[in-house]
């Protein structure tokens, strides 16, 4: 678009060629108004384009921020899944170790009984085994308390549930009491419900008897209640 001075120069040249305004059909004032209107129209178009450009830039920034948030969320989910996989592997290893330890202990006891059976009063029992039972149960209860303290209650309950599948009734009763000693009432209540629901009546009765012997009468009653529900 030409500048106003250039338009005025063209008008003067045309005016000279036409020998007066009557030969042009437009005067200089009208021509200046037309030029001003054209400039205003061009400015409005530029403003519209600039507004559209700003909106496009804003949308692009919002899209990039959303994409970055999605990438971060995906990264967090991946990290959480990996942590869960590690925890599952750890729990499986712990259960395998417990099974192996129990199998080894039973093998040693069987060998000792076959080679040198000693008359032991029933009320006293095997002191060494009782000591091992209590130690294993306390270790499992401590680990479960640590998991729950780290916000991993489901993992703690899974560990306890799988552990009771390989423990004897004496060991299970000791585990229940160890959880009570660690002030894990919620975990203990859930475990008692699961054990009473999933195990045979004879096992439940044996654990109940051991709980009575250890002075845990309320937990023994809760176990019986869970078994009959």
C-alpha positions in Angstrom: 0.0 0.0 0.0 1.5 3.4 -1.0 2.2 6.1 1.5 -0.1 9.1 1.6 2.6 11.4 0.1 3.0 9.1 -2.9 -0.8 9.1 -3.4 -0.9 12.9 -3.2 1.9 13.1 -5.8 0.0 10.7 -8.1 -3.1 12.9 -7.7 -1.2 16.0 -8.6 0.3 14.3 -11.7 -3.2 13.1 -12.7 -4.7 16.5 -12.0 -2.2 18.1 -14.3 -2.9 15.6 -17.1 -6.7 16.0 -16.7 -6.5 19.8 -16.6 -8.7 20.1 -13.5 -10.6 18.0 -10.9 -13.7 17.8 -13.1 -11.7 15.5 -15.3 -10.7 13.1 -12.5 -14.1 12.5 -10.8 -12.5 12.7 -7.2 -10.9 15.5 -5.2 -7.9 15.3 -2.9 -9.9 15.3 0.3 -11.9 12.3 -0.8 -8.7 10.5 -1.9 -7.2 11.2 1.5 -10.2 9.7 3.3 -10.1 6.6 1.1 -6.4 6.2 1.9 -7.1 6.5 5.7 -9.9 4.0 5.5 -7.6 1.6 3.7 -5.0 2.0 6.3 -7.5 1.4 9.1 -8.8 -1.8 7.4 -5.2 -3.0 7.0 -4.6 -2.4 10.8 -7.7 -4.3 11.8 -6.6 -7.3 9.7 -3.1 -7.2 11.3 -4.7 -7.1 14.8 -6.9 -10.1 13.9 -4.0 -12.0 12.7 -1.9 -11.1 15.7 -4.8 -12.2 18.0 -5.0 -15.5 16.2 -1.2 -16.0 16.4 -1.2 -15.3 20.2 -4.1 -17.8 20.6 -2.2 -20.4 18.6 1.0 -19.9 20.7 -1.0 -20.2 23.9 -2.6 -23.4 22.7 0.8 -24.8 21.7 2.2 -24.0 25.2 -0.8 -25.6 26.9 -0.4 -28.7 24.7 3.3 -29.0 25.6 2.5 -28.6 29.3 -0.1 -31.3 29.1 2.3 -33.6 27.2 5.0 -33.0 29.8 2.5 -33.9 32.6 1.4 -37.1 30.8 5.1 -38.0 30.4 5.7 -37.4 34.1 2.6 -39.4 35.0 3.7 -42.3 32.8 7.2 -42.2 34.4 5.6 -42.3 37.9 3.4 -45.3 37.0 6.4 -47.1 35.5 8.4 -46.5 38.7 5.5 -47.6 40.9 5.1 -50.8 38.8 8.8 -51.6 39.1 8.6 -51.1 42.9 5.6 -53.4 43.1 7.5 -56.0 41.1 10.5 -55.8 43.4 8.2 -56.1 46.4 6.5 -59.2 45.0 9.9 -60.8 44.3 10.9 -59.9 47.8 7.8 -61.5 49.3 8.2 -64.6 47.2 11.8 -64.9 48.3 10.8 -64.5 51.9 8.1 -67.3 51.6 10.6 -69.6 49.9 13.1 -69.0 52.7 10.5 -69.7 55.3 9.5 -72.9 53.6 13.1 -74.0 53.3 13.8 -73.2 56.9 10.8 -75.1 58.1 11.6 -78.1 55.9 15.2 -78.1 57.2 14.0 -77.9 60.8 11.6 -80.7 60.3 14.2 -82.8 58.7 16.6 -82.2 61.6 14.0 -83.0 64.1 13.0 -86.2 62.3 16.6 -87.3 62.1 17.2 -86.6 65.8 14.1 -88.4 66.8 15.1 -91.5 64.7 18.7 -91.6 66.0 18.2 -90.7 69.6 14.6 -90.5 70.8 14.5 -89.0 74.2 11.5 -89.0 76.4 10.4 -85.4 76.8 7.4 -84.4 79.0 4.6 -83.3 76.7 4.0 -80.1 78.7 7.6 -79.0 78.3 7.9 -79.7 74.6 11.0 -79.0 72.5 12.7 -75.9 74.0 15.0 -75.4 71.0 12.1 -75.6 68.5 10.0 -73.3 70.6 12.8 -70.8 70.6 13.2 -71.1 66.8 9.4 -70.8 66.3 9.3 -67.6 68.4 12.3 -66.1 66.7 10.9 -66.7 63.2 7.4 -65.4 64.1 8.8 -62.2 65.6 10.9 -61.6 62.5 7.9 -61.9 60.2 5.8 -59.7 62.5 8.6 -57.1 62.6 8.8 -57.1 58.8 5.1 -56.8 58.4 5.1 -53.8 60.9 7.8 -52.2 58.8 5.8 -52.6 55.6 2.7 -51.1 57.1 4.7 -48.3 58.6 5.9 -47.5 55.0 2.3 -47.4 53.8 2.4 -50.9 52.3 -0.4 -52.5 54.3 -1.5 -54.8 51.4 2.1 -56.1 51.0 2.3 -56.7 54.8 -1.0 -58.6 54.8 0.1 -60.7 51.8 3.4 -61.6 53.6 1.5 -62.6 56.7 -1.1 -64.6 54.8 1.5 -66.6 52.8 3.6 -67.1 55.9 0.8 -68.7 57.9 0.4 -71.2 55.1 3.9 -72.7 56.0 3.9 -72.2 59.7 2.8 -74.7 62.3 -0.1 -73.8 64.7 2.4 -73.0 67.4 4.3 -70.7 65.1 1.1 -69.1 63.9 0.0 -68.4 67.5 3.4 -66.9 68.3 3.1 -64.8 65.1 -0.3 -63.5 66.3 1.1 -62.6 69.7 4.1 -60.9 68.1 1.8 -58.7 66.0 0.0 -57.8 69.2 3.3 -56.9 70.8 4.2 -54.7 67.8 0.8 -52.9 68.3 -0.4 -54.0 64.8 -4.1 -54.5 65.8 -5.5 -53.8 62.4 -3.1 -56.3 60.6 -3.8 -58.9 63.3 -7.6 -58.5 63.0 -7.4 -59.0 59.2 -5.1 -61.9 59.5 -7.3 -63.6 62.2 -10.3 -63.3 59.9 -8.4 -64.7 56.9 -6.9 -67.6 58.9 -10.2 -68.6 60.5 -12.0 -68.4 57.1 -9.4 -70.3 55.0 -8.0 -73.0 57.4 -9.4 -76.3 58.6 -11.2 -76.5 61.9 -8.5 -78.7 63.4 -5.8 -76.1 62.6 -8.0 -73.3 63.9 -8.6 -75.2 67.2 -4.9 -75.9 67.6 -3.9 -72.2 67.1 -6.8 -71.2 69.5 -5.4 -73.5 72.2 -1.9 -72.1 71.7 -3.2 -68.5 72.0 -4.9 -69.5 75.3 -1.6 -70.9 76.6 0.1 -67.6 75.7 -2.6 -65.6 77.5 -4.1 -64.1 74.3 -7.7 -65.1 75.1 -9.3 -62.2 73.2 -7.5 -63.2 70.0 -8.4 -66.8 70.6 -12.1 -65.9 70.8 -11.8 -63.7 67.7 -10.3 -66.6 65.8 -13.1 -69.0 66.8 -15.6 -66.3 65.8 -14.0 -65.9 62.4 -14.0 -69.7 61.8 -17.8 -70.0 62.4 -18.8 -66.9 60.4 
